[in-house]
């Protein structure tokens, strides 16, 4: 009787596997992946030099010096991004978007922000997806790219008066916001303040400030957010616990507990709609043009490749997602958090029977502990993700697919067309 039960269980397991394979084959036959446009954040880095100066002044003590120069991608960060790139390359080959071996020019185009951490992240992604192929990473000449460094260009810059008014309106009662976030402030203070210091900075009222350039920030909150980001990056880097908040942080849950301060800083920074419209419209428009390329007779210079990979910063993703009216909460993170190496993805799918096209839009990233442990991305340890959706979308075996025309209308309805200038793509 026991043997018969095992035989039945085995047959059921085999039948289930066969059915799963049939369903997957059916999904792949019904829907074909045609194009991917991906906007990625750079991987793990130490604090930037400016952030280090601010957080050390606020806590009255020096913070850990990493083995990598401040602001640059670490070796650990490179390896974590390779893991993600390997999984993406394998997935796109399994879905038929890519073929085996090294890619052809029409398969992928990569453009990175000029900074070292973004260029190195782009190299890690293609090293993972196409090992040994030497895929080119493109960048503009000089230090400023109109897609990513939008503060440097007149068309994408904000009006100082409107910028200040928009931040104040979004902030509302700033004192009430500060009181609501006091548990996170207290947890951060406990972790990073020397026992004998009063760390009066943590108790100062937050204030909206505007610099001579017109850029706004929330004095007090912005430095706290930089501390949180530095701790999160240190955890993800697998710094020894003795070098992470002086041994006061020993579990990822303690990072999660202070992340609301980073979310609050996003809310009053790059997530302000006016800011996003002026400084993010050109990038979202480029992503939309990329996903349309090949089916519309557009005159723009967007590369017509199967995979358009753009590598930049969390600030870029924040502005684009604000224009999209898209937010997410990945497990272990707080609302809208943008982990190192995470990405916002547009996939264009076609129904092979009807010819109708759809968009699948989602945000993806690795967990705090998977980044720390350099965990390979696989079925047991998948990327965390959350999908964008609206009415009319359908749930399928390949994900949430939204009719393309309606999706593009929704994604583009908050663009500021006065802030969109022609974009050129180097070496394409």
N, C-alpha and C positions, 0 to 999 in steps of 0.2 A: 504494500500500500504506500509506504514512504517513497519507494522508487518511482511508482506511478505518479505521485504528486510532483516529484522533481521533474519527471518527463513532461508533465503538463505545464509546469512553470517554465521549463526551458522552451517548449513550443510557443507559449504565449509571448515569451521574451523575443524569440525569433520573429514571430508574427508582428509584434510591435515595432521591431527594428525595420522589418520590411515595409510596414505601413508608413513609418516615418520617412523611409527612403522614397517611397512612392509619392507621398505628399510633397516632399522637397523637390522631387523631379517634376511634379505637376506645377509647383510654384515657379520653378525655373523656366518651365515651358510656357507658362501663361504670361509671366512678366520677365522682361529682359532689361538688365541694367545697361544704360547707354552712356552715362556721363556722371562724373563726380566733381564737385567744387568743394574744396575743404579749406577752412580758415583755422590754422592751428596757433596755439600759444607756444612760446619757447619753453624749453625744459627747465630743470632745476638750476638755480643760480644762487650765489651768496647775495647779501644785500648790496644795492648799488652804493657807490661812495657817498652820495647825498643822503640816502636813507640811513647809512651807518652813522654819519655825523649826528643826525637828528635823534636817533634812538639812544645813542650813547649819552648825549646831552640830557635827555629826559630821564634816564635811569641812573645817571652819575656813575657809570662803570663801563669798561670796554667789553664789547661783545666778541664772541669767538671769531678768530681769523681762520677762514677756510683755506684749503690748499690751492684753491682756484682764486684768481684775481676777482675782486668785487665786481658784481654785475655780469660775469661771464658764465657760460654753460659749463657745468662740472662734468667730470668723467662719468660719475654715477648718473647724472642727468642725461648724458649722451646714451648710456646703455639702456636706460628706461625708455627713451624715445625709440631706440632701435627695436625694442620689444614690441612697441605699438606699431611701428612701421612694418615689421615682419608680419604681424597679424593682418594688417590692412592689405598688404600685397598678396598674401595667401588668399584672403577672402575675395579680393577682386579677380584673382585668377580662377577661383572656384565658381564665381558667378559669370565668368566668361567675358568680363570687361577687358582683362589683360590676358596675354598668352604667356607661355613658359619662356624662360630666358630673359635676356636684357631687353628693355623697352625700346621701341622705335620712337622717333621724334614726335609722332602723332599720338603717342600713348600718354605722355606726362609732360607737364611744364611746371617748374618750381620757381617761385619768386619769394625771396626773403627780404625782410627789413634789413637795412644796412648794418645793424648792430651785430657784434660777434655772437651773442647768445641766440639770435634768431637764425643767422646763417649756419651756425654749427648744428642747431636743431634740425634745420632743413636737410643738412647732410646726413644726420642720424636717421631721419625718416626714410630717405631714399636708400641708405645703406641697409636698413632693415628690410625694406620692400624689394630692393633689387641688389642683393649683395654682390660686390665685385664688379658692378657695371659702371661705376663712375658717372652716375647721372648728374648732369649739370645743375647747379643752383644759381639762379640769375638774381641780379640786384642792379639798382640804378647806380650811376656814378655819383660820388659824393656822399654826404651824410643824411640827406633828406629825401624821402620818397613820398610823393603826393598821395599814395594809397594809405600809408601808415603814419608818417610824421606830419599830420595835417596842420599842426600849429605853425608850421614854417611857410604856409602858403596863404595868400590873401583870400582866395575864393572860399577856403575852408575854415577860415578863422572866425571866431565869434565876436559879436559886438559887445564890448565890456558892460554897458548898461543893461542890455537884454540878458546877458549871461548872469549878472548879479541878481537881477529880478527873478530869473528862472530858478536859480538855486534857492533863493529865499522862499519862493512859493512852494517848491518841493519840500524844503525843510520843515515848514510850518513852525510849530513850537519846538525849537531846538533844545530847550532845557528839558522838555518832556521826553524827547528822544534820548537825551543823555541819562535821565533817571531810569528809563526803561532798560537801558543797556548796562546799568550799574553792576549786575552780577558778572557780566563778561569783563568789565573794567577791573573789578575786584580780583577775579581769577588771574587776569594778566598781571596785575600789580603784585600779587603774591608770588607769581612765577619769576618775575624779572627784577624786582626791587631788592637792593641789599637790605639785610635785616635791620641794620642800624640807621638806614636813611629814611627820611619821611616821604620822598618821591612826591613832592607837592604837585608836580605836573599832572598826576593822575586825577587830582581833585579840582583842577581849573575848569571853569565853565567853558564850554565849546563856543566858538565864535566864527562866523563866516567872514573870511578875509579875501581881499582881492589885491593882487600884485600890480605893479606898474604895467605889465603886459596885458592885464585884463583877466588873467587866469585866476579862478577862485579855488579856495580850499576851505575846509573846516578846521580851524586852528584847534589843536588838541586831539580831535578824532583822527586826523590824517596821520599823525605820528604814531598813535596807538595802532592804527591799521597797518602801518609799516612794521611795527614790532610783531604783530600777529603773522603777517606774511613771512617775515624772516624766520619765525619759529616754525611755521608750516613747511617752509622750504628746508629748514634744518632737519625736521622730522623726515621729510621725503628723501633727503640726502643720506639718511642713515648715519647722521652724526652720532658719536658716542653720547650716551645720556648725560655724562658729566659735562659735555660741551653744549648741551641744549638746555638753556635756561638754568645753568648751573646745577643740573641734576634735579630740578623741580618738576620736570615734565617727563613722565615715564610711560605714558599710554596715549594712543591716538585720540581717545575720548577727551583728553585735556586740550588738545588742539581744536577739536570740534567745539568745545565750550567757549573758546574765545573768538571763533570765526565770525560771530554776529557783528563784531566791530568792523571787519573787512566788508561785510555786506552793507553795513550802514554807510561806509565810505564810498562804495560803489553807488549807492542810492543818491548821494549828494554830489557825485562827481560825473563820471562818464555815462551814468544812466539817466541823467537829466535830459529830457527830450530835446530841448533847444540845443544843448551841447552836441548830442548825438546827431541831430539833423545837420548841423553845420560841419561836423568833423567826421561823421561816419557815413554820410550819404554816398560819397564817391566809392567807398569800399563795398557797401551793400550793392550798389548799382553794378559794380564790376563783377560781383558774384552772380547776380541775376543775368548779366550779359553772358557770363561764362556758361551757365547752365542752359541758356537758350541757344548757344552757338551750335551751328550745324543744322538747325531746323528753321531758323529765320534768316532772311537775307540781310543781315545787319552789316553796317559799314564800319563798325568799331574794330579796333585792333586786337580784341581778345583772342588769345590762342585757342584754336579749335582742337583741343586735345581731349582724350578720354578722362584724364585726371588733372585738374587744375589745382595745384597745391600752393596756398599762400601761407607764409609763416611770419607771424608778427607777435603781438603782445596782448595781454589780458584786457588792456584799455581798448584796443581795437575791437575785440570780441564783444566787450560790454556795450560799446556804442552801436554795433550792428544789431545785437540782440534787442536793444531798446527800440530801435526802428522797426524791428520785426514784431514787437510786442510779445516776446518769447522769454520765459524764465524757466528755471529748472531747479530741482533740489536733488542732487546725487547723494546716495547713502554715505553717511559719515561727514558730509559737508553741509553748509548752510545755503539758503536760497541764493541762487545766482552765482555761486562760487565758481571760479575758473581755475582749476588746478594746473600745475605745470604740465605741458605736453598735451593738454586737452584740446578738443577741436569742435568747431561748428561745421556741420556737413550738409550739403545739398546733394541729393542723388536724383538723377532723372531716370525714370523707368518707363517702359513702353509695354502696353498690353499687346501681345503678339497676335491675338485674334481680332481685336477691334482697331488696333493702331493708336488707340488713345494713349496720351502721355500723362505721367503723374510725377509729382515730387514727393520724395521722402526727405524730411528735414529733421535733424536731431543734433543733440550735443552729447559728446562722449569724453570720458576720461578714466584714469585709473584711480583706485582707492588710495587713501593715505598709506595703508600698510603694504599694499602691492607695490607702490612706488618705493617705499623704504626697503622692501625685501627684494627689489628687482625681480618681481614675479613675472614670469612669461605670461603673455595674454593667450588664453586658450578657452576651451569650453568650460573647464572647471573654474577658471579665473577670468571671466569675460570683462570687457570694458563696461563700466557703468554708463548708462545712457538714458536720455529722456527725449521723447519725440515732440515736435511741434505739430499741432493739428488745428483744424477748424471744421465747421459744419460741412458735410459733403465728402469728408475723407473716408476711406474704407480701410478696415483692418484686414491685412492679408498675411500669408506666411512669410513674406519678405519685409513686413513692417507696415506702418501706417502710410498709405499712399493717398495723396491729395491731388485732385484734378489740376493739371499744371496751370492752365490759364487762370483759374480762380485763385490758386495759391500765389502765383506771381502778382496778381492784382493786390492781394492782401499784404504780401511782403513788401510791396513797393509804395503803398499808399501814404507812407509818412516820409518819403524821401523829400529832401529840399533840392530841387533841380538847379537852383542858383549856385549850389555848392558842388555841383558835379562838372568837372572839367575832363577833357579827353585824356585817356591813359595810354601810354605806350608801354610795350613789353620788350625789354632788352633781348637781343639775340634770338628773336622769334621771327 
